[in-house]
């Protein structure tokens, strides 16, 4: 029972993480090609995946609570993190089941790591674009680069919404 439930949860989570990696790649392509409607669509998909992952994570936490109750090793389980709880759960399973769950769990962690790397690369890319645009506007429009403060004395960014650029210089 615990084996099947854990296997099902891990496989569903793995599938969602793989979908998130694909969606993250599509987001980066949409940003690069400046397809903002596609970008927003993929962002919505990514938010949906995130919600589904949260639900599955809660299921997995419940499974660990059930496992702790069944084994009555609460004093040991209190000191374990998620990985420790997982390995203590599979330690009581037969070897073939333990091997399969370990492979799925490691695949899940690998996919999560790929997603984290893709997120960091995207944030770096966006940061570089923002920095380049800021530098360009500071050179092209030095009068707009002066610091602007709001009525409370807090620095606020310049509002460039009213600026019109000619495409030919």
TORTITI-26982 format. One record per residue (C-alpha): residue number from 0; z, y, x; residue in three letters. Coordinates in steps of 0.05 Angstrom, whole numbers, plus 5000, padded with zeros to 4 digits. Each point is the difference from the previous one (the first is absolute). Layout:
N
REC pos    Z    Y    X code
REC NUM    Z    Y    X  ALA
...
***
This chain:
169
REC pos    Z    Y    X code
REC   0 5000 5000 5000  UNK
REC   1 5020 5050 5053  UNK
REC   2 4943 4978 5045  UNK
REC   3 4947 5010 4946  UNK
REC   4 5029 5067 4978  UNK
REC   5 5005 5026 5072  UNK
REC   6 4929 4975 5016  UNK
REC   7 4972 5034 4937  UNK
REC   8 5035 5066 5016  UNK
REC   9 4977 5000 5073  UNK
REC  10 4928 4983 4982  UNK
REC  11 4997 5055 4947  UNK
REC  12 5031 5050 5049  UNK
REC  13 4950 4979 5054  UNK
REC  14 4942 5010 4953  UNK
REC  15 5025 5070 4980  UNK
REC  16 5010 5021 5072  UNK
REC  17 4930 4976 5018  UNK
REC  18 4973 5040 4942  UNK
REC  19 5039 5061 5025  UNK
REC  20 4970 4992 5069  UNK
REC  21 4930 4999 4970  UNK
REC  22 5016 5060 4955  UNK
REC  23 5029 5038 5060  UNK
REC  24 4935 4988 5038  UNK
REC  25 4961 5025 4940  UNK
REC  26 5043 5062 4997  UNK
REC  27 4986 5015 5073  UNK
REC  28 4925 4991 4988  UNK
REC  29 5003 5046 4940  UNK
REC  30 5036 5054 5040  UNK
REC  31 4950 4994 5057  UNK
REC  32 4941 5005 4953  UNK
REC  33 5034 5054 4958  UNK
REC  34 4994 4962 4935  UNK
REC  35 5061 5030 4965  UNK
REC  36 4990 4967 4933  UNK
REC  37 4997 4932 5033  UNK
REC  38 5060 5019 5042  UNK
REC  39 5041 5015 4938  UNK
REC  40 4977 4935 4968  UNK
REC  41 5023 4960 5060  UNK
REC  42 5065 5038 5003  UNK
REC  43 5013 4980 4928  UNK
REC  44 4985 4928 5018  UNK
REC  45 5048 5004 5059  UNK
REC  46 5055 5028 4955  UNK
REC  47 4989 4942 4951  UNK
REC  48 5005 4950 5057  UNK
REC  49 5065 5034 5023  UNK
REC  50 5030 4992 4931  UNK
REC  51 4981 4927 4998  UNK
REC  52 5030 4988 5068  UNK
REC  53 5066 5032 4979  UNK
REC  54 5003 4952 4940  UNK
REC  55 4987 4940 5044  UNK
REC  56 5052 5024 5051  UNK
REC  57 5052 5002 4944  UNK
REC  58 4981 4929 4981  UNK
REC  59 5009 4978 5072  UNK
REC  60 5068 5034 5003  UNK
REC  61 5021 4963 4936  UNK
REC  62 4977 4935 5031  UNK
REC  63 5044 5012 5061  UNK
REC  64 5059 5015 4954  UNK
REC  65 4988 4934 4963  UNK
REC  66 4995 4965 5067  UNK
REC  67 5065 5030 5024  UNK
REC  68 5034 4977 4936  UNK
REC  69 4972 4930 5005  UNK
REC  70 5020 4989 5072  UNK
REC  71 5067 5036 4993  UNK
REC  72 4992 5029 5070  UNK
REC  73 5014 5071 4979  UNK
REC  74 5042 5015 5061  UNK
REC  75 4942 4983 5045  UNK
REC  76 4947 5033 4956  UNK
REC  77 5037 5066 4997  UNK
REC  78 4987 5011 5074  UNK
REC  79 4926 4982 4997  UNK
REC  80 4941 5046 4991  UNK
REC  81 4938 4982 4960  UNK
REC  82 4970 4959 5056  UNK
REC  83 5066 4963 5012  UNK
REC  84 5006 4985 4925  UNK
REC  85 4929 4973 5000  UNK
REC  86 5011 4954 5059  UNK
REC  87 5067 4976 4973  UNK
REC  88 4964 4984 4934  UNK
REC  89 4945 4960 5033  UNK
REC  90 5048 4964 5047  UNK
REC  91 5022 4955 4943  UNK
REC  92 4929 4981 4980  UNK
REC  93 4961 4940 5026  UNK
REC  94 4959 5012 5063  UNK
REC  95 4931 5003 4966  UNK
REC  96 5025 5051 4950  UNK
REC  97 5036 5039 5054  UNK
REC  98 4936 5002 5042  UNK
REC  99 4957 5024 4942  UNK
REC 100 5049 5055 4979  UNK
REC 101 5008 5024 5072  UNK
REC 102 4925 5005 5008  UNK
REC 103 4994 5040 4935  UNK
REC 104 5058 5045 5020  UNK
REC 105 4971 5014 5068  UNK
REC 106 4932 5015 4969  UNK
REC 107 5035 5049 4953  UNK
REC 108 5034 5035 5058  UNK
REC 109 4934 5003 5038  UNK
REC 110 4964 5031 4941  UNK
REC 111 5057 5050 4990  UNK
REC 112 4994 5018 5074  UNK
REC 113 4925 5011 4992  UNK
REC 114 5013 5045 4941  UNK
REC 115 5052 5040 5039  UNK
REC 116 4951 5010 5057  UNK
REC 117 4945 5021 4952  UNK
REC 118 5048 5050 4968  UNK
REC 119 5020 5029 5067  UNK
REC 120 4927 5006 5021  UNK
REC 121 4982 5036 4935  UNK
REC 122 5059 5048 5008  UNK
REC 123 4979 5014 5071  UNK
REC 124 4929 5013 4978  UNK
REC 125 5022 5047 4945  UNK
REC 126 5047 5036 5047  UNK
REC 127 4944 5011 5050  UNK
REC 128 4955 5027 4946  UNK
REC 129 5055 5047 4976  UNK
REC 130 5013 5023 5071  UNK
REC 131 4926 5012 5013  UNK
REC 132 4992 5041 4936  UNK
REC 133 5063 5041 5016  UNK
REC 134 4974 5015 5069  UNK
REC 135 4931 5018 4973  UNK
REC 136 5028 5047 4947  UNK
REC 137 5047 5033 5051  UNK
REC 138 4941 5015 5045  UNK
REC 139 4950 5018 4945  UNK
REC 140 5049 5042 4959  UNK
REC 141 5054 5027 5046  UNK
REC 142 5024 5050 4947  UNK
REC 143 5017 4941 4954  UNK
REC 144 5043 4965 5053  UNK
REC 145 5057 5049 4999  UNK
REC 146 5064 4969 4975  UNK
REC 147 5013 5011 4927  UNK
REC 148 5070 4998 4970  UNK
REC 149 5019 4994 4927  UNK
REC 150 5051 5044 4965  UNK
REC 151 5057 4955 5025  UNK
REC 152 4980 5009 5072  UNK
REC 153 4973 4929 5008  UNK
REC 154 4935 4990 5038  UNK
REC 155 4944 4979 4953  UNK
REC 156 4930 4978 5017  UNK
REC 157 4942 5047 4989  UNK
REC 158 4963 4990 4935  UNK
REC 159 4927 4992 5017  UNK
REC 160 4978 4986 4929  UNK
REC 161 4967 5068 4992  UNK
REC 162 4961 4995 5065  UNK
REC 163 4925 4992 4995  UNK
REC 164 4961 4973 5059  UNK
REC 165 4926 5010 5012  UNK
REC 166 4967 4936 5023  UNK
REC 167 4956 5038 5048  UNK
REC 168 5030 5040 5056  UNK
***
